[in-house]
Amino acid sequence: MSLAMISFEAPAPVLAPTPSPTPSPIVIGPDARWLLLSNGARVEMGRRGPPRRILLALAEARVRRPNTALTAADLVEAGWPGERMRHASALMRLYTTVRRLRRLGLADVLVTREDGYLLAPQVALLMPQRAPVQASAHA
């Protein structure tokens, strides 16, 4: 009869889950003339009329009613106030502008849902002339 050597290894340490780091807030300047992304990049929006106005409408909606989307019609009116255009043209302008905002750095923040568009509620938002808007726990 042979005795097998039994090796007892120490159990692996149990690691407490590390909380995910809170991402830096997105800062939207006065009248959305600039924005500071969570990665620290600053985007000048001063000469971009429709994207700036649409971003401002989304930010204002986020302040008033987090997790509530703005419709395409709401954003067309915000981007091109009072301008008359065919429905298909209006939607094409809106889609192009939303794409531009995403390329400027808002890809992970500008959310499209069945009921419209909104800024992601889980991302903190700062607007200098307003109190800080915290991330929503209901996202």
OpenMM code with the backbone's topology and positions (N, CA, C; nanometers):
from openmm import Vec3, app, unit

residues = "MET SER LEU ALA MET ILE SER PHE GLU ALA PRO ALA PRO VAL LEU ALA PRO THR PRO SER PRO THR PRO SER PRO ILE VAL ILE GLY PRO ASP ALA ARG TRP LEU LEU LEU SER ASN GLY ALA ARG VAL GLU MET GLY ARG ARG GLY PRO PRO ARG ARG ILE LEU LEU ALA LEU ALA GLU ALA ARG VAL ARG ARG PRO ASN THR ALA LEU THR ALA ALA ASP LEU VAL GLU ALA GLY TRP PRO GLY GLU ARG MET ARG HIS ALA SER ALA LEU MET ARG LEU TYR THR THR VAL ARG ARG LEU ARG ARG LEU GLY LEU ALA ASP VAL LEU VAL THR ARG GLU ASP GLY TYR LEU LEU ALA PRO GLN VAL ALA LEU LEU MET PRO GLN ARG ALA PRO VAL GLN ALA SER ALA HIS ALA".split()
positions = [
    Vec3(0.0841, -0.1161, 0.0000),
    Vec3(0.0000, 0.0000, 0.0000),
    Vec3(0.0886, 0.1224, 0.0000),
    Vec3(0.0621, 0.2128, -0.0936),
    Vec3(0.1440, 0.3331, -0.1001),
    Vec3(0.0622, 0.4527, -0.0543),
    Vec3(0.1305, 0.5395, 0.0046),
    Vec3(0.0643, 0.6609, 0.0521),
    Vec3(0.0832, 0.7697, -0.0528),
    Vec3(-0.0242, 0.8246, -0.0957),
    Vec3(-0.0153, 0.9351, -0.1913),
    Vec3(0.0092, 1.0630, -0.1142),
    Vec3(0.0905, 1.1444, -0.1739),
    Vec3(0.1152, 1.2737, -0.1091),
    Vec3(-0.0012, 1.3662, -0.1412),
    Vec3(-0.0527, 1.4213, -0.0405),
    Vec3(-0.1643, 1.5141, -0.0585),
    Vec3(-0.1128, 1.6536, -0.0299),
    Vec3(-0.1390, 1.7393, -0.1235),
    Vec3(-0.0942, 1.8775, -0.1086),
    Vec3(-0.2154, 1.9640, -0.0754),
    Vec3(-0.2022, 2.0381, 0.0282),
    Vec3(-0.3088, 2.1310, 0.0647),
    Vec3(-0.2632, 2.2710, 0.0291),
    Vec3(-0.3341, 2.3296, -0.0639),
    Vec3(-0.3007, 2.4672, -0.1014),
    Vec3(-0.3886, 2.5614, -0.0209),
    Vec3(-0.3313, 2.6731, 0.0087),
    Vec3(-0.4095, 2.7748, 0.0791),
    Vec3(-0.5207, 2.8221, -0.0132),
    Vec3(-0.6379, 2.8429, 0.0410),
    Vec3(-0.7466, 2.8911, -0.0450),
    Vec3(-0.7125, 3.0293, -0.1011),
    Vec3(-0.7601, 3.0521, -0.2215),
    Vec3(-0.7372, 3.1826, -0.2841),
    Vec3(-0.8056, 3.2896, -0.2004),
    Vec3(-0.7408, 3.4028, -0.1851),
    Vec3(-0.8034, 3.5088, -0.1058),
    Vec3(-0.9323, 3.5561, -0.1730),
    Vec3(-1.0271, 3.5882, -0.0912),
    Vec3(-1.1538, 3.6408, -0.1423),
    Vec3(-1.1379, 3.7918, -0.1537),
    Vec3(-1.1575, 3.8402, -0.2744),
    Vec3(-1.1427, 3.9840, -0.2982),
    Vec3(-1.2797, 4.0501, -0.2960),
    Vec3(-1.2864, 4.1583, -0.2255),
    Vec3(-1.4106, 4.2357, -0.2243),
    Vec3(-1.4271, 4.3011, -0.3605),
    Vec3(-1.5490, 4.3070, -0.4098),
    Vec3(-1.5674, 4.3721, -0.5397),
    Vec3(-1.5239, 4.5178, -0.5332),
    Vec3(-1.4527, 4.5572, -0.6345),
    Vec3(-1.4063, 4.6953, -0.6422),
    Vec3(-1.5154, 4.7784, -0.7076),
    Vec3(-1.5573, 4.8840, -0.6416),
    Vec3(-1.6598, 4.9670, -0.7058),
    Vec3(-1.6045, 5.0294, -0.8331),
    Vec3(-1.6889, 5.0366, -0.9346),
    Vec3(-1.6436, 5.1001, -1.0582),
    Vec3(-1.6190, 5.2470, -1.0313),
    Vec3(-1.5138, 5.2989, -1.0923),
    Vec3(-1.4886, 5.4408, -1.0712),
    Vec3(-1.6025, 5.5231, -1.1298),
    Vec3(-1.6378, 5.6268, -1.0594),
    Vec3(-1.7419, 5.7157, -1.1090),
    Vec3(-1.6830, 5.7968, -1.2230),
    Vec3(-1.7455, 5.7909, -1.3406),
    Vec3(-1.6900, 5.8683, -1.4511),
    Vec3(-1.7009, 6.0176, -1.4222),
    Vec3(-1.6083, 6.0913, -1.4778),
    Vec3(-1.6137, 6.2367, -1.4628),
    Vec3(-1.7417, 6.2867, -1.5279),
    Vec3(-1.7958, 6.3947, -1.4761),
    Vec3(-1.9184, 6.4477, -1.5363),
    Vec3(-1.8898, 6.5105, -1.6719),
    Vec3(-1.9936, 6.5255, -1.7479),
    Vec3(-1.9862, 6.6030, -1.8712),
    Vec3(-2.0279, 6.7438, -1.8328),
    Vec3(-1.9506, 6.8413, -1.8757),
    Vec3(-1.9797, 6.9809, -1.8438),
    Vec3(-2.0257, 7.0490, -1.9722),
    Vec3(-2.1413, 7.1125, -1.9661),
    Vec3(-2.1943, 7.1861, -2.0809),
    Vec3(-2.1913, 7.3334, -2.0459),
    Vec3(-2.1169, 7.4090, -2.1249),
    Vec3(-2.0992, 7.5510, -2.0996),
    Vec3(-2.2254, 7.6313, -2.1269),
    Vec3(-2.2208, 7.7610, -2.0944),
    Vec3(-2.3364, 7.8489, -2.1147),
    Vec3(-2.3859, 7.8430, -2.2591),
    Vec3(-2.5156, 7.8275, -2.2760),
    Vec3(-2.5788, 7.8173, -2.4078),
    Vec3(-2.5187, 7.7062, -2.4931),
    Vec3(-2.4562, 7.6074, -2.4295),
    Vec3(-2.3936, 7.4929, -2.4973),
    Vec3(-2.2903, 7.5380, -2.6005),
    Vec3(-2.2197, 7.6475, -2.5704),
    Vec3(-2.1168, 7.6958, -2.6630),
    Vec3(-1.9905, 7.6106, -2.6586),
    Vec3(-1.9758, 7.5336, -2.5535),
    Vec3(-1.8656, 7.4372, -2.5428),
    Vec3(-1.9103, 7.3248, -2.4510),
    Vec3(-1.8396, 7.2142, -2.4593),
    Vec3(-1.8642, 7.1075, -2.3643),
    Vec3(-1.7331, 7.0413, -2.3297),
    Vec3(-1.7259, 6.9921, -2.2086),
    Vec3(-1.6081, 6.9228, -2.1581),
    Vec3(-1.6499, 6.7781, -2.1363),
    Vec3(-1.5886, 6.6887, -2.2138),
    Vec3(-1.6241, 6.5474, -2.2064),
    Vec3(-1.5642, 6.4831, -2.0828),
    Vec3(-1.6140, 6.3669, -2.0464),
    Vec3(-1.5651, 6.2988, -1.9258),
    Vec3(-1.4182, 6.2595, -1.9375),
    Vec3(-1.3649, 6.2506, -2.0599),
    Vec3(-1.2222, 6.2195, -2.0776),
    Vec3(-1.1347, 6.3446, -2.0717),
    Vec3(-1.1950, 6.4607, -2.0461),
    Vec3(-1.1203, 6.5853, -2.0339),
    Vec3(-1.1107, 6.6664, -2.1622),
    Vec3(-1.1553, 6.6106, -2.2748),
    Vec3(-1.1488, 6.6833, -2.4020),
    Vec3(-1.2547, 6.7936, -2.4044),
    Vec3(-1.2130, 6.9098, -2.4515),
    Vec3(-1.3053, 7.0232, -2.4640),
    Vec3(-1.3466, 7.0352, -2.6107),
    Vec3(-1.4759, 7.0490, -2.6333),
    Vec3(-1.5302, 7.0615, -2.7682),
    Vec3(-1.5959, 7.1985, -2.7792),
    Vec3(-1.5487, 7.2780, -2.8730),
    Vec3(-1.6073, 7.4100, -2.8975),
    Vec3(-1.7298, 7.3932, -2.9868),
    Vec3(-1.8422, 7.4451, -2.9432),
    Vec3(-1.9675, 7.4316, -3.0169),
    Vec3(-2.0179, 7.5657, -3.0695),
    Vec3(-1.9455, 7.6731, -3.0452),
    Vec3(-1.9914, 7.8079, -3.0742),
    Vec3(-2.0490, 7.8315, -3.2119),
    Vec3(-1.9893, 7.7771, -3.3163),
    Vec3(-2.0351, 7.8044, -3.4523),
    Vec3(-2.1248, 7.6942, -3.5065),
    Vec3(-2.1543, 7.5979, -3.4274),
    Vec3(-2.2387, 7.4855, -3.4705),
    Vec3(-2.3806, 7.5088, -3.4191),
    Vec3(-2.4572, 7.5885, -3.4902),
    Vec3(-2.5904, 7.6282, -3.4438),
    Vec3(-2.6840, 7.5140, -3.4085),
    Vec3(-2.7291, 7.4348, -3.5068),
    Vec3(-2.8236, 7.3276, -3.4736),
    Vec3(-2.7691, 7.2255, -3.3728),
    Vec3(-2.6461, 7.1751, -3.3864),
    Vec3(-2.5987, 7.0805, -3.2839),
    Vec3(-2.5955, 7.1430, -3.1443),
    Vec3(-2.5573, 7.2688, -3.1368),
    Vec3(-2.5511, 7.3367, -3.0072),
    Vec3(-2.6906, 7.3501, -2.9470),
    Vec3(-2.7874, 7.3909, -3.0294),
    Vec3(-2.9240, 7.4084, -2.9790),
    Vec3(-2.9875, 7.2740, -2.9398),
    Vec3(-2.9581, 7.1701, -3.0156),
    Vec3(-3.0112, 7.0373, -2.9824),
    Vec3(-2.9481, 6.9864, -2.8535),
    Vec3(-2.8168, 7.0043, -2.8379),
    Vec3(-2.7503, 6.9633, -2.7142),
    Vec3(-2.8092, 7.0386, -2.5949),
    Vec3(-2.8324, 7.1666, -2.6107),
    Vec3(-2.8908, 7.2460, -2.5029),
    Vec3(-3.0315, 7.1955, -2.4679),
    Vec3(-3.1116, 7.1647, -2.5691),
    Vec3(-3.2468, 7.1119, -2.5438),
    Vec3(-3.2394, 6.9791, -2.4685),
    Vec3(-3.1465, 6.8925, -2.5081),
    Vec3(-3.1306, 6.7637, -2.4395),
    Vec3(-3.0855, 6.7834, -2.2949),
    Vec3(-2.9920, 6.8766, -2.2745),
    Vec3(-2.9421, 6.9031, -2.1388),
    Vec3(-3.0522, 6.9620, -2.0512),
    Vec3(-3.1276, 7.0571, -2.1050),
    Vec3(-3.2369, 7.1175, -2.0287),
    Vec3(-3.3433, 7.0131, -1.9945),
    Vec3(-3.3726, 6.9252, -2.0889),
    Vec3(-3.4703, 6.8188, -2.0629),
    Vec3(-3.4184, 6.7247, -1.9548),
    Vec3(-3.2893, 6.6985, -1.9586),
    Vec3(-3.2284, 6.6108, -1.8574),
    Vec3(-3.2418, 6.6716, -1.7182),
    Vec3(-3.2271, 6.8037, -1.7092),
    Vec3(-3.2403, 6.8731, -1.5811),
    Vec3(-3.3853, 6.8657, -1.5324),
    Vec3(-3.4781, 6.8934, -1.6217),
    Vec3(-3.6197, 6.8978, -1.5831),
    Vec3(-3.6774, 6.7595, -1.5552),
    Vec3(-3.6464, 6.6637, -1.6427),
    Vec3(-3.7075, 6.5308, -1.6308),
    Vec3(-3.6085, 6.4235, -1.6751),
    Vec3(-3.5180, 6.3819, -1.5858),
    Vec3(-3.4220, 6.2772, -1.6218),
    Vec3(-3.4949, 6.1513, -1.6696),
    Vec3(-3.4345, 6.0854, -1.7643),
    Vec3(-3.4861, 5.9599, -1.8205),
    Vec3(-3.6126, 5.9781, -1.9043),
    Vec3(-3.6422, 6.1026, -1.9432),
    Vec3(-3.7540, 6.1290, -2.0334),
    Vec3(-3.6962, 6.1757, -2.1659),
    Vec3(-3.7358, 6.1085, -2.2731),
    Vec3(-3.6807, 6.1387, -2.4055),
    Vec3(-3.7522, 6.2575, -2.4699),
    Vec3(-3.6787, 6.3266, -2.5567),
    Vec3(-3.7381, 6.4287, -2.6429),
    Vec3(-3.7660, 6.3630, -2.7776),
    Vec3(-3.8784, 6.3954, -2.8364),
    Vec3(-3.9141, 6.3370, -2.9658),
    Vec3(-3.8312, 6.4002, -3.0769),
    Vec3(-3.8340, 6.3360, -3.1927),
    Vec3(-3.7664, 6.3919, -3.3097),
    Vec3(-3.8229, 6.5304, -3.3406),
    Vec3(-3.9551, 6.5464, -3.3305),
    Vec3(-4.0175, 6.6769, -3.3570),
    Vec3(-3.9676, 6.7824, -3.2593),
    Vec3(-3.9523, 6.7455, -3.1314),
    Vec3(-3.8992, 6.8391, -3.0314),
    Vec3(-3.7594, 6.8862, -3.0713),
    Vec3(-3.6760, 6.7923, -3.1138),
    Vec3(-3.5371, 6.8270, -3.1463),
    Vec3(-3.5259, 6.9031, -3.2777),
    Vec3(-3.6120, 6.8737, -3.3739),
    Vec3(-3.6119, 6.9517, -3.4984),
    Vec3(-3.6491, 7.0961, -3.4666),
    Vec3(-3.7495, 7.1159, -3.3827),
    Vec3(-3.7891, 7.2523, -3.3450),
    Vec3(-3.6772, 7.3221, -3.2685),
    Vec3(-3.6062, 7.2484, -3.1835),
    Vec3(-3.4945, 7.3079, -3.1088),
    Vec3(-3.3791, 7.3439, -3.2019),
    Vec3(-3.3488, 7.2566, -3.2957),
    Vec3(-3.2339, 7.2786, -3.3841),
    Vec3(-3.2581, 7.3828, -3.4918),
    Vec3(-3.3794, 7.3867, -3.5441),
    Vec3(-3.4136, 7.4776, -3.6534),
    Vec3(-3.5442, 7.5480, -3.6194),
    Vec3(-3.5424, 7.6336, -3.5162),
    Vec3(-3.6671, 7.6937, -3.4672),
    Vec3(-3.7403, 7.7742, -3.5749),
    Vec3(-3.8693, 7.7430, -3.5893),
    Vec3(-3.9538, 7.8184, -3.6816),
    Vec3(-3.9310, 7.7884, -3.8283),
    Vec3(-3.8329, 7.7073, -3.8614),
    Vec3(-3.8039, 7.6791, -4.0022),
    Vec3(-3.9028, 7.5763, -4.0553),
    Vec3(-3.9572, 7.6047, -4.1740),
    Vec3(-4.0506, 7.5118, -4.2367),
    Vec3(-3.9728, 7.4217, -4.3308),
    Vec3(-3.9989, 7.2924, -4.3185),
    Vec3(-3.9331, 7.1957, -4.4065),
    Vec3(-4.0184, 7.0703, -4.4144),
    Vec3(-3.9947, 6.9931, -4.5175),
    Vec3(-4.0663, 6.8664, -4.5309),
    Vec3(-4.0240, 6.7724, -4.4190),
    Vec3(-4.1150, 6.6846, -4.3816),
    Vec3(-4.0899, 6.5904, -4.2723),
    Vec3(-3.9629, 6.5077, -4.2979),
    Vec3(-3.9489, 6.4543, -4.4183),
    Vec3(-3.8316, 6.3714, -4.4508),
    Vec3(-3.7032, 6.4531, -4.4409),
    Vec3(-3.7072, 6.5774, -4.4857),
    Vec3(-3.5885, 6.6644, -4.4770),
    Vec3(-3.5539, 6.6939, -4.3317),
    Vec3(-3.6561, 6.7191, -4.2517),
    Vec3(-3.6338, 6.7484, -4.1099),
    Vec3(-3.5684, 6.6294, -4.0406),
    Vec3(-3.6191, 6.5094, -4.0673),
    Vec3(-3.5610, 6.3904, -4.0052),
    Vec3(-3.4175, 6.3673, -4.0511),
    Vec3(-3.3906, 6.3900, -4.1792),
    Vec3(-3.2543, 6.3715, -4.2295),
    Vec3(-3.1587, 6.4701, -4.1616),
    Vec3(-3.2009, 6.5946, -4.1465),
    Vec3(-3.1172, 6.6927, -4.0756),
    Vec3(-3.0924, 6.6491, -3.9315),
    Vec3(-3.1984, 6.6026, -3.8656),
    Vec3(-3.1845, 6.5596, -3.7269),
    Vec3(-3.0891, 6.4413, -3.7159),
    Vec3(-3.1066, 6.3394, -3.7993),
    Vec3(-3.0195, 6.2216, -3.7924),
    Vec3(-2.8739, 6.2602, -3.8171),
    Vec3(-2.8519, 6.3495, -3.9121),
    Vec3(-2.7156, 6.3950, -3.9416),
    Vec3(-2.6572, 6.4696, -3.8218),
    Vec3(-2.7365, 6.5520, -3.7577),
    Vec3(-2.6898, 6.6293, -3.6425),
    Vec3(-2.6631, 6.5392, -3.5227),
    Vec3(-2.7486, 6.4415, -3.4994),
    Vec3(-2.7257, 6.3464, -3.3898),
    Vec3(-2.5958, 6.2699, -3.4156),
    Vec3(-2.5747, 6.2275, -3.5390),
    Vec3(-2.4499, 6.1582, -3.5749),
    Vec3(-2.3289, 6.2482, -3.5477),
    Vec3(-2.3409, 6.3754, -3.5830),
    Vec3(-2.2312, 6.4707, -3.5598),
    Vec3(-2.2026, 6.4851, -3.4103),
    Vec3(-2.3072, 6.4978, -3.3290),
    Vec3(-2.2878, 6.5085, -3.1835),
    Vec3(-2.2181, 6.3842, -3.1286),
    Vec3(-2.2555, 6.2690, -3.1786),
    Vec3(-2.1901, 6.1456, -3.1331),
    Vec3(-2.0433, 6.1437, -3.1735),
    Vec3(-2.0137, 6.1873, -3.2944),
    Vec3(-1.8730, 6.1922, -3.3397),
    Vec3(-1.7923, 6.2936, -3.2602),
    Vec3(-1.8564, 6.3962, -3.2094),
    Vec3(-1.7867, 6.4967, -3.1289),
    Vec3(-1.7530, 6.4456, -2.9888),
    Vec3(-1.8015, 6.3268, -2.9531),
    Vec3(-1.7658, 6.2686, -2.8247),
    Vec3(-1.8820, 6.2251, -2.7381),
    Vec3(-2.0036, 6.2371, -2.7887),
    Vec3(-2.1203, 6.2019, -2.7077),
    Vec3(-2.1788, 6.0647, -2.7425),
    Vec3(-2.1005, 5.9797, -2.8074),
    Vec3(-2.1514, 5.8489, -2.8520),
    Vec3(-2.2074, 5.7657, -2.7377),
    Vec3(-2.1421, 5.7675, -2.6223),
    Vec3(-2.1883, 5.6865, -2.5091),
    Vec3(-2.2911, 5.7585, -2.4225),
    Vec3(-2.3188, 5.8825, -2.4542),
    Vec3(-2.4056, 5.9644, -2.3695),
    Vec3(-2.5392, 5.9951, -2.4366),
    Vec3(-2.5376, 6.0153, -2.5667),
    Vec3(-2.6588, 6.0497, -2.6410),
    Vec3(-2.7314, 5.9202, -2.6779),
    Vec3(-2.8425, 5.8963, -2.6113),
    Vec3(-2.9157, 5.7704, -2.6220),
    Vec3(-3.0350, 5.7868, -2.7158),
    Vec3(-3.0534, 5.6876, -2.8030),
    Vec3(-3.1724, 5.6820, -2.8872),
    Vec3(-3.2600, 5.5694, -2.8351),
    Vec3(-3.3848, 5.6029, -2.8092),
    Vec3(-3.4822, 5.5018, -2.7679),
    Vec3(-3.6012, 5.5088, -2.8621),
    Vec3(-3.6930, 5.4176, -2.8441),
    Vec3(-3.8120, 5.4152, -2.9275),
    Vec3(-3.8917, 5.5453, -2.9165),
    Vec3(-3.8905, 5.6066, -2.7977),
    Vec3(-3.9683, 5.7289, -2.7761),
    Vec3(-3.8904, 5.8569, -2.8033),
    Vec3(-3.7649, 5.8479, -2.8453),
    Vec3(-3.6891, 5.9677, -2.8792),
    Vec3(-3.5450, 5.9627, -2.8333),
    Vec3(-3.4916, 6.0793, -2.7985),
    Vec3(-3.3502, 6.0960, -2.7649),
    Vec3(-3.3365, 6.1561, -2.6256),
    Vec3(-3.2291, 6.1192, -2.5569),
    Vec3(-3.2002, 6.1775, -2.4263),
    Vec3(-3.0529, 6.1609, -2.3940),
    Vec3(-3.0072, 6.2376, -2.2955),
    Vec3(-2.8728, 6.2199, -2.2418),
    Vec3(-2.8824, 6.1122, -2.1344),
    Vec3(-2.7917, 6.0162, -2.1382),
    Vec3(-2.7951, 5.9005, -2.0479),
    Vec3(-2.8078, 5.9451, -1.9027),
    Vec3(-2.9082, 5.8950, -1.8324),
    Vec3(-2.9310, 5.9375, -1.6946),
    Vec3(-2.8202, 5.8971, -1.5983),
    Vec3(-2.7423, 5.7934, -1.6303),
    Vec3(-2.6377, 5.7482, -1.5380),
    Vec3(-2.5106, 5.8322, -1.5460),
    Vec3(-2.5042, 5.9261, -1.6376),
    Vec3(-2.3871, 6.0125, -1.6516),
    Vec3(-2.4154, 6.1463, -1.5834),
    Vec3(-2.3254, 6.1866, -1.4941),
    Vec3(-2.3414, 6.3158, -1.4261),
    Vec3(-2.3243, 6.4286, -1.5273),
    Vec3(-2.4009, 6.5319, -1.5091),
    Vec3(-2.4020, 6.6449, -1.6010),
    Vec3(-2.3869, 6.7732, -1.5209),
    Vec3(-2.2956, 6.8593, -1.5624),
    Vec3(-2.2784, 6.9899, -1.4982),
    Vec3(-2.3058, 7.0982, -1.6008),
    Vec3(-2.3803, 7.1983, -1.5574),
    Vec3(-2.4056, 7.3156, -1.6408),
    Vec3(-2.3718, 7.4359, -1.5536),
    Vec3(-2.2716, 7.5168, -1.5905),
    Vec3(-2.2210, 7.6224, -1.5032),
    Vec3(-2.3242, 7.7146, -1.4404),
    Vec3(-2.4303, 7.7496, -1.5098),
    Vec3(-2.5282, 7.8399, -1.4498),
    Vec3(-2.6346, 7.7661, -1.3704),
    Vec3(-2.6170, 7.6378, -1.3512),
    Vec3(-2.7149, 7.5569, -1.2792),
    Vec3(-2.6456, 7.4791, -1.1692),
    Vec3(-2.7248, 7.4245, -1.0797),
    Vec3(-2.6709, 7.3334, -0.9788),
    Vec3(-2.6313, 7.2041, -1.0497),
    Vec3(-2.5342, 7.1299, -0.9955),
    Vec3(-2.4936, 7.0042, -1.0588),
    Vec3(-2.6109, 6.9066, -1.0700),
    Vec3(-2.6152, 6.8361, -1.1809),
    Vec3(-2.7169, 6.7347, -1.2038),
    Vec3(-2.6493, 6.6004, -1.1841),
    Vec3(-2.6875, 6.5300, -1.0791),
    Vec3(-2.6240, 6.4024, -1.0468),
    Vec3(-2.6740, 6.2922, -1.1391),
    Vec3(-2.5951, 6.1874, -1.1471),
    Vec3(-2.6369, 6.0694, -1.2214),
    Vec3(-2.7587, 6.0106, -1.1522),
    Vec3(-2.8477, 5.9554, -1.2293),
    Vec3(-2.9700, 5.8974, -1.1747),
    Vec3(-2.9476, 5.7516, -1.1387),
    Vec3(-2.9951, 5.7114, -1.0233),
    Vec3(-2.9846, 5.5720, -0.9810),
    Vec3(-3.0907, 5.4870, -1.0493),
    Vec3(-3.1858, 5.5492, -1.1158),
    Vec3(-3.2966, 5.4772, -1.1785),
    Vec3(-3.2689, 5.4449, -1.3238),
    Vec3(-3.1441, 5.4556, -1.3671),
    Vec3(-3.1120, 5.4347, -1.5084),
    Vec3(-3.1293, 5.2917, -1.5503),
] * unit.nanometer
topology = app.Topology()
chain = topology.addChain("A")
for resn in residues:
    res = topology.addResidue(resn, chain)
    for name in ("N", "CA", "C"):
        topology.addAtom(name, app.Element.getBySymbol(name[0]), res)
